[in-house]
């Protein structure tokens, strides 16, 4: 998969994934292209745009004859973003722009009226897989894992270069819910499983059981909490490890099981403990489901992606711990540096194709 066959003058230099909360944009910057000199100058002149726009320079990808830049902003600022694009004349001469996500439909008429440009709608799952596969092939340090998954305090990571053996792999897309895909080739993928136990479960229960006002607040609390204040461990039941079964004393025997014990346990539980226990409950179960699907499909590489993992290192650590435990140390939970931008990248890669997504 390459980008050499694209005609950016016709299809634009951008691909976008517009979700309910965030809009993600990939800007394709070909070398020595004078046509986009003004666009290039504007994009590269800053790493912030308006009140919420951000470009992460650490994510920039150097290709043989081009660079890829990655920008995100809050979807609620779409009208302001369009005004900025129009003021900079960034889509002059561009007939269409390739977009995936719900915003491809929601903002279609607005973009047409304000920018004189059509939105070509892309299927979200195809864009996700195409973008991910492209970056796996072209970015040597795209994939990483936690070196010490059993040590909650050790956040050291290492790069895993998968370019020589990309396929097949399992993709666990962890958002509000969970979708699990088996990817066997560039365009060969299928949904093999999923779960309703996902990020929405975690955040919803946090909202019910604590006073946390937003998702970030729940994570801030979780970092400070002690999950074992809520969870019943093997040690709580047996007074120590259960050696003959290989069960460590600190292993969780029942999530929130300690709440059913003496009232004194409940009285000492803090909101931070609840957030920590909920996060561990969701990630441990998702990790087990992912491992079982990998075993069932005969796969070793398990990639975790999805909005729930954005700026959520504690969840990634717990997923790593779960995969390490359930696989007996034979598998690693693999994570991706361009998390969140695969849809935008895939939309751009598909920009020379006709509409691939229409509402039914």
C-alpha positions as CSV (number, residue, x, y, z in Angstrom):
1,X,0.0,0.0,0.0
2,X,1.6,3.3,-1.1
3,X,0.5,6.9,-1.7
4,X,2.4,7.5,-4.9
5,X,-0.8,7.0,-7.1
6,X,-2.8,9.8,-5.3
7,X,-3.6,13.1,-7.0
8,X,-3.9,15.5,-4.0
9,X,-4.8,18.4,-6.3
10,X,-8.0,16.6,-7.0
11,X,-8.7,14.8,-3.7
12,X,-7.0,17.2,-1.3
13,X,-4.1,16.8,1.1
14,X,-6.3,15.8,4.1
15,X,-8.1,12.8,5.4
16,X,-10.4,13.2,8.5
17,X,-12.2,11.2,11.1
18,X,-14.9,13.2,12.8
19,X,-16.3,11.6,15.9
20,X,-18.8,12.9,18.4
21,X,-16.1,14.3,20.7
22,X,-12.9,14.7,18.6
23,X,-12.1,15.4,15.0
24,X,-8.8,13.9,13.8
25,X,-7.1,15.1,10.7
26,X,-4.1,13.8,8.7
27,X,-2.3,16.2,6.5
28,X,-0.3,14.8,3.6
29,X,2.7,17.0,2.8
30,X,4.5,16.0,-0.5
31,X,8.1,17.1,-0.9
32,X,8.7,20.0,-3.3
33,X,5.1,20.7,-4.1
34,X,4.7,24.4,-4.6
35,X,0.9,24.2,-5.0
36,X,0.4,23.7,-1.3
37,X,3.1,26.1,-0.1
38,X,0.5,28.4,1.7
39,X,-1.2,25.4,3.3
40,X,2.2,23.9,4.4
41,X,3.3,27.3,5.8
42,X,0.1,27.6,7.9
43,X,0.1,24.0,9.2
44,X,3.8,24.0,10.1
45,X,3.8,27.5,11.5
46,X,2.3,26.3,14.8
47,X,1.4,23.3,16.8
48,X,-1.9,24.8,18.1
49,X,-4.8,26.1,16.1
50,X,-7.7,28.1,17.6
51,X,-8.7,27.1,21.2
52,X,-8.6,23.3,20.9
53,X,-6.6,22.4,17.7
54,X,-3.3,20.5,18.3
55,X,-0.6,19.0,16.1
56,X,1.7,16.5,17.8
57,X,5.1,16.8,16.2
58,X,6.2,13.5,17.7
59,X,3.7,11.7,15.5
60,X,5.0,13.1,12.2
61,X,5.8,10.3,9.8
62,X,8.6,10.7,7.2
63,X,7.9,8.8,4.0
64,X,10.3,8.6,1.0
65,X,8.7,11.6,-0.8
66,X,6.3,13.1,1.8
67,X,5.5,13.7,5.4
68,X,2.3,12.9,7.3
69,X,1.2,15.3,10.0
70,X,-1.6,14.6,12.6
71,X,-3.9,17.2,14.0
72,X,-6.9,16.9,16.4
73,X,-9.5,19.4,17.7
74,X,-12.8,19.2,19.5
75,X,-15.8,18.4,17.2
76,X,-17.8,21.1,19.0
77,X,-15.4,23.6,17.4
78,X,-16.2,22.5,13.8
79,X,-17.8,25.8,12.8
80,X,-14.7,27.7,13.9
81,X,-12.4,25.2,12.2
82,X,-14.3,25.6,8.9
83,X,-14.0,29.4,9.3
84,X,-10.3,29.1,9.8
85,X,-9.9,26.8,6.7
86,X,-11.8,29.2,4.6
87,X,-9.7,32.2,5.8
88,X,-6.5,30.4,4.9
89,X,-8.0,29.2,1.5
90,X,-6.7,25.7,2.3
91,X,-9.1,23.8,0.1
92,X,-8.8,26.0,-3.0
93,X,-9.4,23.9,-6.1
94,X,-10.1,20.8,-4.1
95,X,-13.4,19.1,-5.2
96,X,-13.8,16.7,-2.4
97,X,-12.3,15.7,1.0
98,X,-12.4,12.1,2.3
99,X,-14.0,11.8,5.7
100,X,-15.1,9.0,8.0
101,X,-17.0,9.0,11.3
102,X,-20.4,10.4,12.1
103,X,-19.3,13.9,11.2
104,X,-19.0,12.8,7.5
105,X,-22.8,13.0,7.5
106,X,-23.5,15.6,10.1
107,X,-21.3,18.3,8.6
108,X,-21.6,17.4,4.9
109,X,-23.9,20.3,4.0
110,X,-22.0,22.8,6.1
111,X,-18.7,21.9,4.4
112,X,-20.4,22.1,1.0
113,X,-22.0,25.5,1.7
114,X,-19.0,27.1,3.5
115,X,-16.1,25.6,1.6
116,X,-17.6,24.6,-1.8
117,X,-16.2,21.2,-1.3
118,X,-17.9,17.8,-1.2
119,X,-17.4,15.3,1.6
120,X,-16.7,11.8,0.3
121,X,-18.0,9.5,3.0
122,X,-15.8,6.5,4.1
123,X,-16.7,3.3,6.0
124,X,-15.2,3.6,9.5
125,X,-14.0,0.0,9.9
126,X,-12.3,0.0,6.5
127,X,-10.6,3.3,7.2
128,X,-9.5,2.0,10.6
129,X,-7.9,-1.1,9.2
130,X,-6.4,0.6,6.1
131,X,-4.9,3.3,8.2
132,X,-3.5,0.9,10.8
133,X,-2.0,-1.4,8.2
134,X,-0.4,1.5,6.4
135,X,1.3,2.8,9.5
136,X,2.3,-0.7,10.7
137,X,4.1,-1.1,7.4
138,X,5.7,2.3,7.2
139,X,6.5,3.2,10.8
140,X,9.1,1.1,12.4
141,X,8.3,2.3,16.0
142,X,4.5,2.3,15.7
143,X,4.1,-0.6,18.0
144,X,5.2,-0.7,21.7
145,X,4.6,-2.7,24.8
146,X,5.3,-2.4,28.5
147,X,8.5,-4.1,29.6
148,X,7.3,-5.1,33.1
149,X,3.6,-5.8,32.8
150,X,3.4,-7.2,36.4
151,X,4.9,-4.1,38.0
152,X,2.1,-1.4,38.2
153,X,4.7,1.3,39.0
154,X,7.0,0.6,36.0
155,X,6.0,2.4,32.9
156,X,9.0,1.6,30.8
157,X,8.1,0.6,27.2
158,X,9.9,-1.0,24.3
159,X,9.4,-0.9,20.5
160,X,8.2,-4.0,18.7
161,X,9.0,-3.8,14.9
162,X,6.3,-6.0,13.2
163,X,6.9,-4.9,9.6
164,X,8.3,-8.3,8.5
165,X,5.4,-10.3,10.0
166,X,2.4,-8.0,10.1
167,X,-0.4,-10.6,9.5
168,X,-2.4,-12.1,11.0
169,X,-3.2,-10.2,14.1
170,X,-6.0,-9.5,16.6
171,X,-7.3,-5.9,17.0
172,X,-9.2,-5.1,20.1
173,X,-11.0,-1.8,19.6
174,X,-11.9,-0.6,23.1
175,X,-14.3,2.3,23.1
176,X,-17.7,2.6,24.7
177,X,-18.0,-1.1,24.0
178,X,-15.5,-3.6,22.5
179,X,-15.1,-4.9,19.0
180,X,-12.5,-7.7,18.3
181,X,-11.3,-8.1,14.7
182,X,-9.1,-10.7,13.1
183,X,-7.0,-9.0,10.4
184,X,-5.4,-11.4,7.9
185,X,-4.3,-9.0,5.2
186,X,-4.5,-5.5,3.8
187,X,-8.3,-5.8,3.0
188,X,-8.9,-9.1,4.7
189,X,-10.5,-8.7,8.1
190,X,-13.6,-9.9,10.1
191,X,-15.2,-9.2,13.4
192,X,-14.8,-12.3,15.4
193,X,-16.1,-11.2,18.8
194,X,-16.9,-8.2,21.0
195,X,-18.3,-7.2,24.4
196,X,-20.6,-4.7,26.0
197,X,-18.2,-4.5,28.8
198,X,-16.1,-1.5,27.8
199,X,-15.2,2.1,28.4
200,X,-18.9,3.0,28.7
201,X,-19.3,0.5,31.5
202,X,-16.3,2.0,33.4
203,X,-17.4,5.6,33.0
204,X,-21.1,4.9,33.6
205,X,-20.5,3.0,36.8
206,X,-18.1,5.8,37.9
207,X,-20.8,8.3,37.3
208,X,-23.3,6.2,39.4
209,X,-21.0,5.5,42.3
210,X,-18.8,8.6,42.6
211,X,-19.0,12.4,42.2
212,X,-16.5,12.5,39.3
213,X,-17.7,15.1,36.8
214,X,-15.9,13.8,33.7
215,X,-13.8,10.9,32.3
216,X,-10.5,12.5,33.1
217,X,-11.5,13.1,36.7
218,X,-12.2,9.3,37.1
219,X,-8.8,8.5,35.8
220,X,-7.2,11.0,38.1
221,X,-9.0,9.4,41.0
222,X,-8.1,5.9,39.8
223,X,-4.4,6.7,39.9
224,X,-4.7,7.6,43.7
225,X,-7.0,4.6,44.6
226,X,-6.5,1.1,46.0
227,X,-8.6,-1.4,44.1
228,X,-8.2,-4.0,46.8
229,X,-10.2,-1.8,49.2
230,X,-13.2,-2.9,47.1
231,X,-12.0,-6.2,45.6
232,X,-11.9,-9.5,47.5
233,X,-8.5,-11.2,47.0
234,X,-7.3,-14.8,47.3
235,X,-5.6,-13.7,50.5
236,X,-8.9,-12.4,51.9
237,X,-10.4,-15.9,51.5
238,X,-7.4,-18.2,52.3
239,X,-5.2,-15.9,54.4
240,X,-2.5,-16.1,51.8
241,X,-1.6,-17.6,48.5
242,X,-3.3,-20.8,47.2
243,X,0.0,-22.5,46.1
244,X,-1.4,-25.7,44.6
245,X,-3.5,-23.7,42.1
246,X,-0.8,-21.1,41.5
247,X,-3.0,-18.3,42.9
248,X,-1.1,-15.4,44.4
249,X,-2.5,-13.8,47.6
250,X,-3.0,-10.5,45.8
251,X,-5.0,-12.0,42.9
252,X,-8.6,-10.7,42.7
253,X,-11.0,-13.4,43.5
254,X,-14.2,-11.3,43.3
255,X,-14.5,-7.7,42.0
256,X,-16.1,-5.6,44.6
257,X,-16.5,-8.7,46.7
258,X,-15.1,-7.0,49.8
259,X,-18.1,-4.8,49.9
260,X,-20.2,-7.8,50.9
261,X,-18.1,-8.4,54.0
262,X,-18.0,-6.4,57.2
263,X,-19.5,-2.9,57.3
264,X,-16.1,-1.6,58.3
265,X,-14.7,-2.4,54.9
266,X,-17.5,-0.2,53.2
267,X,-16.9,2.6,55.6
268,X,-13.2,2.9,54.6
269,X,-13.7,2.8,50.8
270,X,-12.9,6.1,49.0
271,X,-14.1,7.2,45.6
272,X,-10.6,6.8,44.3
273,X,-10.7,3.2,45.4
274,X,-14.0,2.7,43.5
275,X,-12.6,4.2,40.3
276,X,-9.5,2.0,40.6
277,X,-11.5,-1.1,41.2
278,X,-13.8,-0.4,38.2
279,X,-10.9,0.2,35.9
280,X,-9.3,-3.0,36.9
281,X,-12.5,-4.9,36.6
282,X,-13.1,-3.7,33.0
283,X,-9.6,-4.1,31.7
284,X,-9.0,-7.5,33.3
285,X,-12.1,-8.9,31.7
286,X,-11.4,-7.3,28.3
287,X,-7.8,-8.7,28.5
288,X,-9.1,-12.2,29.2
289,X,-11.7,-12.0,26.4
290,X,-8.9,-10.8,24.0
291,X,-6.6,-13.6,25.1
292,X,-9.3,-16.3,24.6
293,X,-10.1,-14.9,21.2
294,X,-6.4,-14.9,20.2
295,X,-6.1,-18.6,21.4
296,X,-9.3,-19.5,19.5
297,X,-8.0,-17.8,16.3
298,X,-4.4,-19.1,16.6
299,X,-3.0,-15.6,16.9
300,X,-0.1,-14.3,18.9
301,X,-0.1,-10.5,18.2
302,X,-2.9,-8.6,20.1
303,X,-3.2,-4.9,19.4
304,X,-5.3,-2.7,21.6
305,X,-6.8,0.5,20.2
306,X,-9.8,2.7,20.8
307,X,-10.8,6.0,22.4
308,X,-10.8,4.5,25.9
309,X,-7.0,4.2,25.8
310,X,-6.4,7.8,24.7
311,X,-4.3,9.3,27.5
312,X,-5.2,6.3,29.7
313,X,-1.8,4.8,30.6
314,X,-3.2,3.1,33.7
315,X,-5.7,1.1,31.6
316,X,-2.9,0.1,29.2
317,X,-0.8,-1.2,32.1
318,X,-3.8,-3.2,33.4
319,X,-4.4,-4.7,29.9
320,X,-0.7,-5.6,29.7
321,X,-0.9,-7.3,33.1
322,X,-4.0,-9.2,32.1
323,X,-2.5,-10.6,28.8
324,X,0.7,-11.5,30.6
325,X,-1.3,-13.4,33.3
326,X,-3.7,-15.2,31.1
327,X,-1.1,-16.2,28.5
328,X,1.4,-17.3,31.2
329,X,3.8,-14.7,29.9
330,X,3.7,-16.0,26.3
331,X,1.9,-13.0,24.8
332,X,2.2,-9.2,25.1
333,X,-0.4,-6.5,24.9
334,X,0.7,-4.3,22.0
335,X,-0.2,-0.6,21.7
336,X,0.0,2.0,19.0
337,X,1.6,5.4,18.9
338,X,-0.8,6.8,16.3
339,X,-3.9,5.7,18.3
340,X,-6.9,7.7,17.3
341,X,-5.6,8.7,13.8
342,X,-6.0,5.4,11.9
343,X,-9.4,6.4,10.6
344,X,-8.1,9.8,9.3
345,X,-5.2,8.0,7.7
346,X,-7.4,5.4,6.1
347,X,-9.8,8.0,4.8
348,X,-6.9,9.8,3.0
349,X,-5.6,6.5,1.6
350,X,-9.1,5.7,0.2
351,X,-9.6,9.2,-1.2
352,X,-9.3,8.1,-4.8
353,X,-12.2,5.7,-4.4
354,X,-15.9,6.5,-4.7
355,X,-18.2,6.8,-1.6
356,X,-17.9,3.7,0.5
357,X,-20.4,4.6,3.1
358,X,-23.9,5.8,2.8
359,X,-26.7,5.9,5.4
360,X,-29.2,3.1,5.1
